[in-house]
């Protein structure tokens, strides 16, 4: 990968900064996607609201940086539980009126309950495994990107459903 600091045969992502918008290495948004040849590419842009994505040599619309040279051979190992807990003071702030107002103002009021469950348990709330029939209805590119990673779970609320790979032990 060609980054700000030269070429790396290991395809490492490095050399960018989020400080100083005039710095040529200033990047605040990354997009990873499969190209037409089924190779994972990374595109960048300095502002998430910018219109165009930049590829190699920071050229808008150019081919992206090649990050993964192939598909993983199997799904990731299960994530082991930790004894980490969020400080009670932070939990109170998350459950406070300001955070609830922020969620409501951004049309994510229904997600506040999920946020609190995740903060208290360190587990993303799930509606359970994605049924095979629902998986079959997804676009081919989405099915391809999730294939081989074990159980897929449904998360979110009806207005913003998403899917994640299960890391349950």
N, C-alpha and C positions, 0 to 999 in steps of 0.2 A: 504494500500500500504506500502510495506517495503521500506523505504528510508534510507539515511545515518543516520538519527536521530531517527530511530525506526519505530514502527508500528502505523498507523493511520486508524481507522475504517471508516473515512470519505473519504478515497482514495485521499488525498491531494498530490499534486506533489510538493516536496520541498527538500531542503538539498543538491542540487548540486551547482557546481561552474564552471565558465569558466576561472578561474585564476589558473595558475600553473598546467601544464600537469602531474606532478608527484602526485598531490593530488588525492586520490581515488574517490573523489566526482566530478572530472573534467569531464564535459559532454558538448559537443557542438552540438550534433545532437539528435533529438527526432523523433520517428516514431510512429504514432497512426494507428492501423489497426484492423479489425475484425479478430478473429481467427476462427477455424473450428466450434466452438460452438456458433458463432455470438456474442461474447463478445469482447468489445473494449479493446485492450491491447496496452501498451506503451513499446517500446524498446528504448535503448539508445546506444550511442557510443561516445567516446572521440573526435574523428575526423570525420567529414563528409566523408572523403575519406577512412576511414577504411573499410575493407571488411565485417566483421561480425557485426551483431547487438547483443546486450547483453540484457538479461532479468533479472529476479529476482536474487539477489545476484551477479550481474555483470557477469553472466556466459553466454558465447557466445552460441547463439542458444536456450537458455532456454526460457520457457514461459515468456511472458511479464508481466508487472505490470497491474492489472485490474484497469482501470480508471472509465469507465462507466459501471454500472451494468445492464443497459437496454437502450432501444431507447427513445429519448425524445418524449413526448406525442404530441407536436405540434412544429411549427416552431418558431424561435426567434421573439421577438417583433421588429417592425421597428425601425431603428436607427434614432433618432431625429437630425436635422441639428444643427450645432453649429456656432458660429460667429468667429471661429478660422480662421486665414489666415496665410499662410506662408510668412515670411519676404521677401520683394522684393529683397534684396541682395541675398538670397538663391535661389529665382526663376531665377535670372540672371545667377547664377552659374550653375544651372541645365540646362539652355538653352544655355550655353556656349560651345565653341569648344571642351574643354576637355571632357565634358560629352558626346557630340555627337561622338567624337572619341572613347571613351570607349564603347559606345553602338555599333558602327560599328565594332570595333575590336572583340567584343564578339558576332557578328552576331545577334544583337538585334537593328540594326539601325531603323527598321520600328517601333519599340516600343517607340522610343524617343518622338514621337508626343503624344502617349498615356500617357507617363510619365508627359509631360508638361500639358496636359489637367487635369490629376489627381492632379498635384501640384497646378494648378490655381483654380480649382473648388472643390477639395477634394471629387470628385466623380470618381470612376473607370469607364473609357469609356466602353460602352457596345454596342454590335451589336443587342441588344434586346433579348426578351425571346427566350429560346430554344424551337423550334417547337416540339410538341408531337411526330411526326414521327422520328425526330432526337433523342429525348430522348429514344424512343423504341429501337433504334439501338445501344445504349450504352451497355456495358457488364452488366450482371445482378447485379454483386457486386457494380458497380458504380451507377446504378439506385436505388438499395436498400439504399446506403449511402446518396442519395440526396432526397429520397422519404419523403414526409410529411413536407418539409421545404418551401412550397410556391413556388413562381415563380423562375425558374432557368434562368439565363441570360448567354449569350455567350460573353466572353471577349477574348482579345489577338489579334493576327494577324493570317493570314492563316497558317503560319509556326509553330505557337505555340498556338493553340486554347485551351481554358480552359473554365470552367463553374463555376459560383458563384451563391449563393443564393441572391436574390434581397432583399435589405433592404430599398427600396424606401418607402416614407411615402405617 
